[in-house]
């Protein structure tokens, strides 16, 4: 589809299927977000109507393909009822029949249809607008339909909340740390407006970059369902750190509202002390079977949502392949995969000198382990040799820096010297006994 465009009216009502060909529902609308500087709006996702008539949101990262027959999606889909954010626009409900001004054209016109195109892998934006003339506030019955580039029209009726929309549009072009700094500097009322308008994915990324006390304040201010959606978008280890700082009753409500699989990952991490390998690890490393080839492993590490650190090592395990896995065979460095023929079995390339971490390994032990083996990602196994997850170097650094380092960064301050900084956080989760209550 890259480079070509598809009009929304032609795909509206198409069946939405998973990669096995099973129908999930039907496509009802397309969600977009306006961007500053006259850029074409970015497509955030699809509104899909399930068979039970409930409408849900599917982000474009889950959209595998779009053609004239069906829309194919992949991965886990959140089945919560779709709720539009303040800065989101629906193509069918909000743009079709909307008045527009066509540049260099004196006659008033309205939107008849809108197309979208894939500009990069799974990244879509609006491309063209089909417009026709109005007469006396109504369509001319046989008026000619003209297709123009999105940038050649000015959409009317965008005054309400325009400042927030523009700020949110700018933020979605920023890195997570820069968004966090913007949120930190906003007044409480302004921040509430912006948070309400941000997509769950963007808010989740930014939330992890805020100081701990601001993370707690922000997630506590959200409605339970929205807060659970945001936590689901966070890495499980970051979500566990945040939930561990909340009051036990609120933490339990949020875990109960989250999708079962995501909640189970977080509960499992909450059983470990925060400054141990078990508390630092993510439960979703790159895992392959013993019969997997180099080409199959490289296809997995190409995934866009993987961080460079997590993609630096592939772990070979026996069934089951979800953590905790079957017996752990070993880890293979990404660089080693690049040097081998595509048909080579990954299991033949494991690093036999790499001893995995134990979940109870302390922060000091983990940091020495990373320094000794020159790693950016390391496996964590239980006493029965089942892979539990992987620790990445960014999480190690996060816990070695002073507790208030994010707050200093927000305020533009230089971090304190290493000699004056504490070695790491004291103890485990902030609320005594919460791990047992949540486990």
N, C-alpha and C positions, 0 to 999 in steps of 0.2 A: 504493500500500500504506500510505501514511502514515496513522496513526491506527487502522488495523485490525490484527488480529493473526492469525498463522498458527501452527498447532500443528506441532511438529517431526515428529511421526509421519506427518503428511499429506504432507510434502515429502521425507521420507527415501526415498531410492531414485529420486527424480526425475532425469531427464537434466539435466546441466549443459552448456549450449551457449555458444558465443561469439556475438558480435553478427552474424556471418554465418549463424548457424543451424547450424553444425557442432558435433556433440556431442564434448565433451572427456572426459566421464566421468559418474559418478553421485554424488549427494550422500549421504554416509554419516553425518555428524554435524555438530554445531554447537559451536564453541569459544566459551566465555564467560569473563569475568573478574569475580570478585566485587568489589563496591565498598563503602566504609565507610558508616556511618550508615543502614543499612537500605535503601539505594538498590537498585533492580533491577540485576542483573548486566548488564554491557555485552557485546554480542555482538562478538567480535573477528574471527570469520571462519568459513569452512566447511571441513570435511574432505571432499575430493572424491576418489573412487577412479577412477583412470585405467583404461583398458582392459587395461593390463598388470598390474592388481591392486595397483599402487603407490598409496598414499594421499598426497595433497599438501594444502597449506594455501592457501586463497584468502581474502585479507583482505576485509572487508565493503566497503571502498572500491572494490573491483573488481566488486561485485555490482550489476548494472544493474537487475534486476527479479526478483521471486519471484512465481510464480502457481501454480495447481493443476496445471499441465502441465509446466513446466520452470523452471529457474533460468538466467538469462542473465547472463554475466559479460563484462567488457570489459577491454582492456589486456593487457599482458604478464603471464603467469602463471609463477611460479617452480615448476619441476617437481621440486624436491628433495623427498625423502621427508618426510612430516609427522613432526615430533617435538614432543611437548607440553612446554611450559614448566611450571615448578613452580607458578606461580600461575594456571594455566589449568585449566578444568573442561570436560569434554565432556558435553553434555546427555544423549545416549543412553547412553553408557558409564558416566557417573558419577552422573547425577541420577535417571534413570528407575529405579524400584524402591527408591529411597533413602528411609529413614524421615524424616518431617517432623512437626513439631508445629504444628498449626493453632491460631491464636490463638482463645481462647474455646471450644475444642472439646476435651473430655476424652479422646476415643478416639484411640489411636495410628493414624497414617495413613502411607501411602506415596505417592510420586509415580507417577502413571500416565502423564502427558504434560505437556509444557511448551510454551507458545507464546511467540513473539517478535513485536515490532512495530517498524516504522520510526518513530523519534521526530523525526528530522531527515533531510535528504538523505543517504542511505547511512550513517546512524548508527542502529543497532538496539540494543534491549535486551530482556531477558525481560519478559513481560507477565503471563501467567496460569499457574497450575498446576492441572492436573487431578489430584485426589487421591481415594483410596478407603481404606476402613478395613481394618485388619489384625485377625486373630484367631489367637491362639496362634502368633504369628510368621509367619503365612501370610495370603495374601489370602483374604477371603471371596469364594467363587466368584461370588456374585451381588451383591456389595456395590455400593452406589450410588456413582457417580462424581460428584464435586462440583468445579466450576471456581471457583477463588478467585484473587484478586489475589496477585501474588508477595509483596507486602508483608504478607500475612496468614498467611504460613507462616514457620517457622524451620527451616532445613535442618540436620539433625544430622550429626555426624561431620566437623566442620570444624576440629578442634582442631590436627591436625598442620600445622605451618608457618603457623599462623594469623597470627602477628605479621608474618611476611614478606608474606603475602597482603594484610594490611591496609595495610602500607606501600606495596606495589606498587600497590594500588588507589588510594591517595591520590596517588601519583606520577602516575598516568595522568590525573589531573584537573589537573595542574600544567603550567606552561609549561616548555619545554625547559631554560632557564637555571636555573630553580628545582630541577628534577630533578637537574641537574648539581651544584648546590650541596649537595643532600642526599647524593648519591653521594660527593662530596668529603669530607663530614664523617663518613661511616660508617667503622667499623673494617674492615680488609681482609677478615676472615671474613664480616662482615655484608654488606659490599658484594658479595662473591662470590655470596651467596645471592640478593640482590636482582637483580643483573645476570642471573643464571640464570633468574629468574622474569619479568623484563621482556620485553615483546614486542620483536621486532627493530626495528620502526618507532620505538617510544618510545626505545629504547636508542640508536638511530642519531641521533635528534634531540638527545638529551642529550649524546652523545659529542662532537658538534661544539661544545658549549659548555664543555667541560672544558679545562684547561690542556694544552698540547701533550704534555708528558711523561706526564701522566695518561692522555691518549688512547692513547699508545703502549703504556703499561703495561696498560691495560684490554684493548685489542684483541689484544695478545700473549698475554693470559691465557686467551682463549677458544679452544675447539676450532676447527680450521681451517674446518670447514663452517659453524659458527655465525658466526665472524668474517666469512666471505665474505657470508653472508646480511645481516649488519648493514651491511657496506660497500655492498651493493647498495641498501639503503634510504637511504643518505646521498646528498646532492647530489654529482655527479661531481667537482666541483672540490674539495669538502671531502674526499672519499675520496682524491683524488689527493694532496692535501696530507698526509694521514695516512700513506698508503702510502709516500710519499716519505721519511718519517722512519723507516721500518722497516728492519731488516737486509735486504739484497738477497734472500737465500734465502727469508725469510719473505714478503717482498713478492711474489716470484714465485709462491710456493705459493698465496697468497690470490688473486692475479689468475687463476691457473689454475683455482681452484675457483669463481670468480664466473661468472655467466651471460655468455656470449660478448659480447653487445651492451654490457653494463655495463663489462666489462673493457676492451673496445676504446675506450670513451669515456675511461676513466681512463688507459690507455696513451698515448692521443693527448695528453692534458693533461700527462703527465709529460715529454713532449718539450720543453716550454717551461720557461724559468726561472720560479720561483715568483712573483717580484715583477714579472712582465711581464703585459701584457694577456692573452696566451695562457695563462699560468699562473693568472690570476685568473678567467678566464671559465668559464661553465657552457655545456656543449654542447647544452643543451635549451631554447633560447628559444622564444617563440611565433612560429611561422612560418606564413605563408599564401601561397597561389598568387596569381599576378597577376590571376586571374579571381575571386578571393574578394570577397564583399560585406562591408559593415560589420556586418551582422547575424551573419554567419559568424565574423568576427573577434571580436566581442563574446562570442559563445558560447564561444570558446576561452579568453578571458581570465577567464571566470567559474569556471574549474576550481579546485576547492578546494585542490589541492596546489600551486598557484602562489603564490609570495610576492608581496606588493604591488609590490615593486621589479621583479620579472621580468614582472609583468602590466602594467607601465606603458607598454610599447612592443611593437608588433607589427611583424615584419619580413617584407617582401614579397620573395619569391625565385622563380626559375624552377626547374623540376624538375632534380634530385631535391630533396625537401623535408626530408631528414634532413641534419644537418651532417656534413661540409662539403656545402653545398647547390650548386645550379646558380648562375648569375649572380645577384648581389644587386642588387635594384632600389632598395630604400630602407626606411627605418623610418617608422612612423606612431605618433604619440603617442596613448595611450588617451583622453586628454581630447578630442582631435580627433575620434576615433570617436564620442564621445558627442554631438557637435554636428551630425553628418551624418545624412541619411536612411538607413534600413537597407539600401536597395537600391543605394547608392553603392558603386562599386568601390574597394577599399582602395588599389589601385595609383595611383589618382588623387589620393591624399591624402598621399603620401610627403613627408617634410621634405627638400627639395632642398638646404638649407643645412647639413645634418648630414653631416660627413665621418666615415666609420667609422674605428675604431682599427685599427692593425696588430698582429699577435700579438707582435711584438718591442717594442711601446711600453712604456717603463719606468713604474714606479709613479708617479714624479713627473709624467710626461707624462699618464698616465691621470687623476690627481687634478686637474691643471690643466684637462684636457678636460672633466671633470664640472663643475667650477666655472664654466668659460666658457659651457657650454651649459645650465647649470641642470638637469642630468639625474640620474636615479636608475638608469638602465639604458642601456647603449650597445653597438652592434654591433662585432664584431671580424671582419675579412675578411682573406683571404690576398692575395698580390700579383696573383692571377688573378681577384679580385673574387668569391670564393666565401665565403659566410657560414660562419664557424667556430664562432661562439657569441656570447655576450653577457656583459659585465661588469656586475655590479650594485654599487650604492654600498656595501652592507654589507660586501662582500668588499674593497673599496678601504679602508674604514675599518679593517677587521680587520688589514690589512697595514701601515697607517700608525701604528697604536697601538703602544706598547712591546711587545716580544715576550712579556713576562710579565703582560700586562694581565688575562688571564683568571685567573691565579693570584691576583693582587691582589683581583680581584672575589670569588673564592671565599672569601678570608680577610677580606672586609669592609673592605678598605683603599681609600682614595681614590686614583684614578690620579694619577701624577706630572704636573707641569706640562709643557706642550708644549715649552717651551724646554729642559727636561732630558731629554725623551724622544728616542730615536733616530728618524730619519725613516722607518725601515722595516727589514725584515730584511736582513741582509747576505748577498747571493748567492742561489743557487737552492736546489735540494733539499739536504737535510742530508747525503746520502751521495754523495760525489763519483763521477761516472760512472754512477750508478744509472739515469739516464734512458736512456743508451745500452743498458744491459743489459736494461731492461724494454721498450724500444721495439721 
